[in-house]
Amino acid sequence: MSQLQPYFIAEFLKDRKLKILLWISAAMLFLAVFSFPIGYYTLLRLVVSLTAGLLCFKLNKDDNTLLIVISGIIALLFNPIYPIYLGEKSIWMPLDIITACFFVYGAITYKSSKSIESV
């Protein structure tokens, strides 16, 4: 593995932590269709963008261009630093469900990278 890869990313890809994060993000996205305080949605943005970013990194290793682009779009859409406001919750609900389904797909098809060397 490349020497430029940060240690914490290598650890996420080495074992099943990313798979667990995918399941947690999917569950949070499915729950987002209900009414919660604004703090929940801020936390959701943080968790989903982190998950999408790590998944993007993992998929880059696997050379899966379409899924890399989808993960990148999700990371940008849910980023908490420069949030994208789509207005009403009725617009966010289908995006939450589609993103949750994408993460479920990612968790089911995830293969742990046991051969990744620590930096």
Sequence and secondary structure as in RCSB ss.txt:
>XXXX:A:sequence
MSQLQPYFIAEFLKDRKLKILLWISAAMLFLAVFSFPIGYYTLLRLVVSLTAGLLCFKLNKDDNTLLIVISGIIA
LLFNPIYPIYLGEKSIWMPLDIITACFFVYGAITYKSSKSIESV
>XXXX:A:secstr
  TTS HHHHHHHHSTHHHHHHHHHHHHHHHTTS   HHHHHHHHHHHHHHHHHHHHHHHHHT HHHHHHHHHHH
HHT SSS     SHHHHHHHHHHHHHHHHHHHHH    TT    
